[in-house]
C-alpha cells in the first residue's frame, strides 16, 4: 500500500508520543490521529467519575476575535447574549445558519474588553473559521485562526482541581470562568469548563508546554482517558455531540438548547429559531434508558424518530442514549421501541441528565 501523501496524512497533537508510550489505541478522528482508549473505556470512565481523568483535546479548534466591534460582531454570530459575558467569563452558544440549522456548538471565553477566544469542534473548525471570516465584513474586528497557538488538555473529575492547583501560582478559576495562570512556570489559560459532567478545568497552553503539563497531572494521579470514555461520560449527562445530536438540518430548539438562544439579540438565524420556539418543535431530542440491549446512532424509533447517540453506561450499567422523536412522544416516561439491527428493543424516555450527581 502506498504511503499517505502529505496532504492526506493524519495530523498529530503535541502529545502523540505520550499516547504511544502509554499504549493508547490510536484512531483517525476529524483528520487527527487520536487516542480512543488506553487501559479501557470502562476503567477510564469510572476513574474520571471517581478521581480524575486527563484528556488530550488539542484537536479542538480555536478562533480569536479582537477589535472595537468584537462584542457586537460576536453578538451577530452567536446564539447567546455575548453582552452578558464578563471579562474572564465563559459562555456556551450555537452557531446557526439563516434557517436556524446548527453549524456548531461552541464555548467562547472573554479574555479582555475587546478580546475573545472561541473553541470549535475539530470536525467543524475550517467551516466555522470560514463562516466567522465571511460574517466579519463591515465590522472593525480581526478574526484569527488560533489553532496552532494552543494545545488543550481537559482534567476532569472530583480530584481534578486539586491536581491542577498543585501546579498553579494562584487559585484556579471558578466554574464557567477563565483566568491565565502560571503552571510550573508556563502561562496557561485555565478554563472552568469541560465535557464530562464532572468538575474540572480545561487547559489551553503553548503546544511546547503540553507534554510537561501532561506528565505533571499524571504524576499527581490523573488517569489518561481517550475519546471513547469522553463520549460515554458526556452521554450520561446528555451533553450534545455535533454530528450526532446536532446538525445543520435541525435547529437548537429541537435539540433542547433553547436556553442558549437569545433571539432578541438578532443573531443569524434568530427569526427561524423564534418561529420554532413559538410554534413548538415538531420533534425533540430526548434521553432514554433501556432494560436490555444497546441502541446506536441511526437506529430507527418505531412510529417516527431516530437514535442520535447510544452506549452502555459504565456508571448506570444500562443502555442509554438520545433520540429525536415526535414531540407527542417526548414526555418523560413515554415507552419507545427502537429497531436495533432488526430486533425491537424497549426504551423509556428519561429525565435529563441521566446521571444525577
N, C-alpha and C positions, 0 to 999 in steps of 0.2 A: 504494500500500500504506500502510495506517495505521501511524503510529509505534508502537513498542512502549510499552506502559503502564509506569508507574514500577515496578510490582511484577514485571514480566517482563523488564525491561531487564537486560542482562548487566552484572555487576559488573566494575570495573576496578581493577587494582593501582596502587599509588603510582608505578609505573614505566611506566605506559601511554604517557605522552608520549615517554619514551626509546625505547620499542619502535617507535612511529610514526616517530620521527626516524631510527631505524636501518633503516627499510624492512622491518620484520617483517611477515610474513603472519599476521594475527590471526584466530583461530577461536574459536567457542564451546567451552568445556570446563568441565563441572561448574558451570555458571551464571556462568562468568567469560569475559571476552574476553582470550584468552591468545595469546602468540606461539608459533606452531607451528614456524616457522623464520625465519631471516634470510637469510644468504648461500646456504644449502642444507644439507640434513640431513647429507650425507656430509662436507662441509667442516667443519661444526660438530662432528660426531662425532670426526673424526680430529684436529682441533685440541685437543679435550679430552683425547684419548689422548696427544697429543704435547707439549702445552704446558699450556693451561688454558682452560676454558670457564666462563662465568658464566650461571647460570640464575635467572630470576625465579620463585620458588616461593611467592610471597606468597599464592597461593590456598589453600595448605595451612592447616588449622585448628589452633588451639591451645586446650587446656583446662588451666587452672591448678587445682591441688588443694592445699589448705593446711589445717593444723589438727593437733591432737594425735593424731587417728586416721588421718592421711593415709596413712601406710605400710600400716597394717592394711587400710584401705579399698581401696587400690590392689592389695594382695595378693589381695583377694577378686575384683577385676575382671580383672586382667591375668594372662596365662598364665605369665610368667616369675617368678622369685623376686625380688620387689622388695626384700626384706631384704638382698640382696647388692649393692644399688645404693648406692654411697657418695656422699656429697655431692660434686658435681662429676662424677658419672658419668652415662653414657648407656646405655640398655637397650632392646633390641628385644623386642616381645611381640605376641601376638594377643589380640583381644577376642572372646570366644566367647559364643554362646547356651548355654542349658542342655543342648541336644542336641549341643553341640560344633561347630556351624556357625560359621564365621568371620564376625564382624561387621565387622572391620577389622584391619589390621596397623598398629602404632604404634611410635613412638620416645618414650620417657619420659626426661626429664632431671631429676636430683635437684639442686635449687638450694639446699636447706637441709635441716636435720633434719626439718622438718615442711612442706616446700615442694617441689612437683613441677610440672613443665610437660610435658604430653603433646601431641605433634604428631599430628594426624589427617590422613587423606586428604581432599582437598577435597570429593569427592563424598559422603563419609560424615560430614562434620563435624556436621551437625544431628542425624543419627541417633545418632552417638556421644555427643554432648552430652546428648541426652535419656536415653540409657542410663546415663551417668555420674550424672545427677541422680536418676534413678529408684533406682539402687542405693545412693545416699548416705544413704537413710533409716536412722536408727539409729546413724550414725557421727558423731563430732564433727569434721566437715570442712566446709570451704567450697569448693564447686565453681563455677568461674567460666569463662564463655566469654571467652577472652583473645584471640580472633582480631583484633579491632580494635586491639589494643595492639602488634601486630607486623607488619612486613614481613619477608620471608625471601628471602635470596639464597644460592644454592649456588655456591661457587667450587671447581671440581674439576679435577684434572689434576696432572701432575708438577711444575708450577711454581706451583700454587695457593697453597700455604703461603707461599712466598717473596713472592708478590704481596701477600697479605693482611698478612704480617708487617711489610712496609714501612709499613703504615698504623697498626700497633698499638703500644701503650705498654709491652707486656710479651710474653714468649714465648706463642705460641699453644698451646692445649691439645692433648694427645696424642689419638690415635685413641680413639674411644668415651669421651671425657671432654668436659666443657664448662666454660668459665670466662667471667666478664664481663671484657671488655677495653675500653679506650678506643680507638676508631678515628677518627683525625683529630678528637679531642676529644669524640666522641659515644659513649655507653655502648652496647655491643653484646654480646649473648650469643653467643659463638663456640663452635660445637659441632664436634667432630672426627668428623662423620658425613657421609654422602652416599649417592647412589643411582646411581653410575656405575661402581663397581669401581675408581675411582682414589682416591688420597689427596686430601685437601682439607678444606674446612670449610663448614659452613652458618652463616649469619649472621642472627640474629634481632635486628632493630633497630626503633627507633621509625619508623613509616611516613614521617614527615617527613624522616628521615635517609637513606632508601633511595636517592634519586637521587644524592646526593653520593657514597655508597659505590659505587654502580654506576659512576659516572664515574671514580672513583679506580682501581677494579680494571681498567677498560677502558684507562685511561691507562697502566697498567703491563703491558699485554699480554694480558689475558684477552679471549677472543672471545665475543660474545653467542651463546648457544645456546638453542634452543627446545625445546618439548615433544617434537618428533619425534626429535631427537638424544638427548634424555633417555631415550626409550623404546628406541632401538637400543642405547644404552650399557648400560642395565640388563639388557637381554635377553642380551647377550653374556656377562654374568657371572651370569645366571639369578636376578636379583632379581625378586621377585613384584610383579605389578601387580594391585591389587584391582579386581574386576570382570572380569578376565581369568583370572588364575591362582588367585585367592582369591575365595570367595563364601560366602554363608550356607548353601548346600546341601552344602558339603563341609567337612571338618574339617582341622586343621593336620597331622595325621599323614599323611594322603593327600598333602598339599602338600609334604611333606618338611621341615616346620617343628617336628618333634618336639624338636629341640634347644632351642627357645624355650619349651617347655612343661614345667613342673614340677608334675606332678599332685599331689604331696604337699602343696602349698600350699593345696589346696582351692579353687582359683579356679572361678568359674562355668563349668560345662561340663567340669570336670576328670574327673568319673566317666565321661562319654561318651568323652573323649579317651583315658583309660586303657584303656577297653574295646577301642577300636580298636587301640591300641598292642599290647595283649596278644594279641588275636586275629590281628593282622596286617591291614592295609588291603586291601580288595578291589581297589582301583585306586591308582595312584601317579602323581604328576606327574614326568614325565621330560623331559630335554633331548634334542633331536635335531638332526642336521645332514642336509642334502640335497645331492646332487650337482648336481641341476638343479631349477629352479622354486622358488617361494616358497609356503609354506603360510600360511594366515591363520586368525585366530580363528573357530571354528565349523566348520572343515573336519573331516570325519569320518575317523577312523582305521579302516581296514578290519579287521573282526573285533572291533571294540569300542574305544571311546575317542574323544577329541575334542581338536583343537588349541585351545589357550587363547591363545597368542601366537606370532607368526611374522613374520619380516622377512628382508631381505637384510643380512647382516652387513658393514658397511663395513671392519672390521678383518680378518675372515677371508675375505671375498669369496665366501661361500657362503650358501645359505639356512639359517636356523637357527630354532629355536622351542622351545616347550614344549607338552606334551600330557598329559592324563590317559589312561592306558592300564591294562588289567587287569594286576594285579601279576605275572602269569606272563610278561608282555611287557616288564617294566620293567628287565631286566638290560642292562648296558652291552653294546653290540654287536648287540643284537636288531634285526633288519630289520623295518621297518614299511612299510605302503603307506598313503598319505594321498590321499583324494579331493579334488583341487583343481579346483573348478568342472567336475566331470565327468571329469577326467583323473587317472589314478592316477599318483602320484609316489612314488618310493622315498625312504625316510628311514632313518636309523640312530640308535638310542638311544646317546647320548654321555655321557661323564662331565661332571659339573658342577664348576666353571664351564667353559663352552665356551671362553672366552678365558683363557688362562693368562698371568699377568703375570710 
